[in-house]
Amino acid sequence: MNVTHDSDPEETREWLEALKAAVASGGRERGLFLLTQLEQQAQQLGVVAHVMPYSAYQNTVPLAEQAVHPGDVALEERLTAIMRWNALAMVVRANKAYGELGGHVATYASAAEIFETGLNHFFRGPESPGGGDLVFFQPHSAPGVYARAWLEGRIDEDQLMRYRQETRGGGLCSYPHPWLMPEFWQFPTGSMGIGPINSIYQARFLRYLEHRGLAETSSRRVWGIFGDGEMDEPESIGALTLAAREKLDNLTFIINCNLQRLDGPVRGNGQIIQELEALFTGAGWNVIKVLWGSDWDALFARDHNHALLKAFAGTVDGQYQTLGANDGAYNQQHFFALDPQLRALVAHMSLSEIDALKRGGHDFRKLYAAFAAAVAHKGQPTVILAKTKKGYGMGRAGESRMTAHQEKKLDVDALREFRDRFNLPLSDREVEELRFLKPAEDSAELRYLRERRAALGGPLPSRRAHGEPLTVPPLDSYAGFALAAGGKEMSTTMAVVRLISALLRDRVLGPRLVPIVADEARTFGMAALFRQIGIYSPLGQLYEPEDAGSLLSYRESRDGQLLEEGITEAGALSSWVAAATSYSVHGVTLLPIYIYYSIFGFQRVGDLIWAAADQRARGFLLGATAGRTTLGGEGLQHQDGSSHLVAATIPNCRAYDPAFAGELAVIFDHGARRMLQENCDEFYYLTVMNENYAQPDLPSDAAEGVIRGMYRFTVCGEGATPQVRLLGAGAILREVLAAAEVLRDEFAVCSEVWSVTSFSELAREARDCERWNRLNPLAAPRESHLERSLTGAAPIVAASDYVRAVPQMLTSFLPQRRYVALGTDGFGRSDTRAALREFFEVDRYSVVLAALQVLAESGAIERERWAVAVERYGKQADSRPSWER
Ligand SMILES: Cc1ncc(C[n+]2csc(CCOP(=O)(O)OP(=O)(O)O)c2C)c(N)n1
C-alpha cells in the first residue's frame, strides 16, 4: 500500500483546512478530539489494524481473511463435550469419595476448545517429521488432558478413578509434573508464571541448537496456553521483549482470557484483553484477538455505525462476567437494550439465540483461523488472546460465577443441566453415577481423534524419559591442575573456570557444554570465554566491539556457545532448564553450567529451580562469590548464608560446598558422569569462592569421602585418639585448621579435622540408613558414611559459612556425641573477611572456644582452661549475637 501517494489533492486540502479551522476555533483540545475520533473510525474501518496501544474490541482476523476450518466441527464439538464431561466427572468423583482431594473443573471448561484446536490441528507430536512441538498446558486444566488421554487409550479408567491419589502408584497427578509422570508430562506449569518464562527460553533454545549445529529445529514450535490471571506474575511478562528481540516466530502464547482468576475478575474495572494487547504489542509481539464467535459475524455486518464496538469498549470485565453468568433475557435487558441501535440489531433474535451467542474462544472456526494466522506470521512471536467463559457449560453451578474456580462438587441438577447443555448420551442414572463416557473404539469420534493425532505425529503431552549418554573424559585429563595443586594459590572460582575452559577443548564433551551467565562473567574471571567460544546472538555481531583486537574482546556470534543473559536470573535459569532438559526434549544431551552470584539463586529464583528439579533437569548450578563471610565487602543483599539450606530440601539436588580445588574437581567429575553417562535425573549445586588461598594436593584416597560428604583431612596434636573433632566446610575449613593449631599449641588439645564437602549428602544417606534400620529391626544395622567416619564419643564442633541449620542437619544422626554448630545466622554486612568471620563467630578463635566448651562440659578438660580462652579470645562476650545485630 502506497501511503505517500496523494490520489486526490483537492480532498486532502479540504480535510487539512477543516482540521485547521477546527483548531483555530476550538483550540488544541478540539483538534485532539477530532483526531481521536478519526483514529477510532480508521480502526473500525480497518484502515489501520493496530494503533497503539490497542485495537477495537473485536477479532483481529477479519471474516474475509479467516482461514477455513479443515476438520469436522460438529464432530469436534461432540468430542469436546465428552472430554468436558469426563474431566468434570473425575474431579467430582474424587471429591465425592474423599472430600479433600481438590481439583478444578472451571479452567478446562473454559480452555477445552483451545486445547482441542491445538491437538486436532496444530500441536505436532514427537514422531512428526522434523521433531515435535513443545506444549505448555495450563495446569488447572490437567483433568481435561487426562480425559483426552483416556479416549486415546493412553491411560485407563482405573487411573482416571485415581486422580490426585498418587502415593500408592499409578494415580494421576494434580498438575503437569514430569517427576511424577515422566513419560507423560513434559513441562511443569503448576506454579503460575513459570510456564510463560520457561516457554520463551525453550523457543529461544530451539534457535540456539540450530545455530550451533546441534540439532535441526526449524520446523518445531513452542505453544503455551496460559491464564489471563497468570499474566500478573512478573515471570510471565519479564521475558516478552527477549522473544520479540530474537524474532521468535516459533513461539505462540494462547492466553485463555476467561476474565477470571481464583477470587474474582482479573480486571473487574478494566479490560484485561485490551491491557494485554497493549503490553504484548509494546513488547514487540504479534497480537491476535479472538473475542467473538461466528454467530456474531452477522451482527457486525449489519452494524454500520459500530454501535457494538462502542458498547464493547465501554463495558468493563466485571460486567462482562455478569453478562456471561446470566441468560439471554438478562443480556437483552442489560446490554442490547441500553442502546437503541443495539436493540434494533438483535430485534429479530429470540432470547435463547441471544443466550447462545458465543465468545470467540469457544468457537472452533475462529480459533482455527487464529492459530493458522499465528503459524503463518513471520518475524515475531504471536499471542492469541482468546476470550472465553470460566466454567463454560457449568450453568448455575459455575459458568462465569465468582466461585467457579473452586467448584468441584456439582449437585445432581447441575450435572443434568450439563448433560442437556452438551447433549451427552447419558441417562439420569448414569449422570448420577458420574459414569465416564467413551464412544465405541470404531466410532467416528474415536477414529477422528486417533487419525488427527497420527497425522500430527503422535500423542501429546508426551515426554522422552531417557537421554543418549555422553562420554566424560578422564578426570586428570582436564583437572590435573586442581588435583595436584601443589600449594598454588587460587580461588575455587578460578579453579572451576579453568576446569570449564579445559573441558571446552574436549572434542566430544566440549561442544555440548552450555555455559550461562547473567551479566557476571567478568566478576567470575570468565571474560576469556567471550573470545574463546563466543556469545550467542542470532544476529551475529553488527558492530565493531570497543575492545576489538584485545585477547578478551567481546565477541557475539550466531554460533556462539556462551549464553550471556543479561541481568535476569529468572531468564538465565530458564535457559539452564532448556539446556538441562535437552536430553529429553530434543534427544541432545548437553551439560549446562550456570554460574551466578550464589545469593541470587535459590533465594531469588528458588521456585524456578524447584520446577527444574520436577522436570528432571541435569546440569550444574554454580553459586559463585559464595558464602556469607567469604564474599567480603558486598554486604547484606549479596552475602548468601542460606542457599545450601534450600538446596538440601530439593530431593534430586546434590549440593556441595568444597573447600579446595581438588575436592571441586572430584565432585564435578562425579556429577558429570552421573548425569551424562549414567543418565541420573539429578543436578548439582556447587558453591565456589573468590578467596585466594593455597590449594593442597588432594590425598589419593580422599575421593570417595569427598563425594559422600566428608573425609579426614588431618589430625593435629599429640595423642592416640583425638579429644575433639572439628568439621569445617568450604572456606571455613581453613579457619578450622587454624583453630586446631591454636588448640594444640595453646591448650594442649588434640583434634581431628574433617573437610565436609556436603552436609546435605551426609544427612541424606544417614536418613536412609536410619529409616532402613527402623524397618529392619532384626537385621544388622546399616551404617552411614557419617557414622562410620565419626566413631567414638569425641565431641564435635562443625563450622560453615552458611547458617547454623546447615551443619545442624547432622545432629540427630550422632546421638551419643555432643555436637555444636557454628554458622553465619543474621544479616550479612560489609567488612573484611577476617572481621566478618569474627562477627559471625566462625573464625578460628570461635571454633577454639566451642571446642573447649564441649570438652569442659563433658569433663574432658577443666573449666579453667576454657575460661582462659574466653578471657583471651571472647572479644564479643558483651555484644549481642550476629542474628540480633
Ligand atoms: C505462583 C502461584 N500462585 C498462586 C497459585 C494458585 N492459583 C492457582 S490457579 C489460580 C488462578 C488462575 O487464574 P488464571 O490464570 O486466570 O487461570 P484460570 O483458571 O482462570 O483460567 C491461582 C491463584 C499458583 N498456582 N501459582
The ligand as a Gaussian input file, in Angstrom:
#p B3LYP/6-31G(d) Opt

LIG

1 1
 C        2.626000     -18.884000      41.806000
 C        1.217000     -19.316000      42.048000
 N        0.431000     -18.592000      42.853000
 C       -0.831000     -18.980000      43.106000
 C       -1.347000     -20.115000      42.554000
 C       -2.748000     -20.565000      42.921000
 N       -3.651000     -20.451000      41.770000
 C       -3.920000     -21.495000      41.021000
 S       -4.942000     -21.147000      39.749000
 C       -5.054000     -19.571000      40.212000
 C       -5.901000     -18.657000      39.386000
 C       -5.547000     -18.753000      37.943000
 O       -6.179000     -17.793000      37.212000
 P       -5.944000     -17.677000      35.661000
 O       -4.501000     -17.641000      35.355000
 O       -6.758000     -16.538000      35.171000
 O       -6.457000     -19.062000      35.101000
 P       -7.962000     -19.614000      35.007000
 O       -8.011000     -20.797000      35.916000
 O       -8.884000     -18.518000      35.400000
 O       -8.122000     -19.980000      33.571000
 C       -4.297000     -19.329000      41.352000
 C       -4.200000     -18.038000      42.029000
 C       -0.480000     -20.855000      41.726000
 N       -0.866000     -21.985000      41.167000
 N        0.773000     -20.418000      41.471000

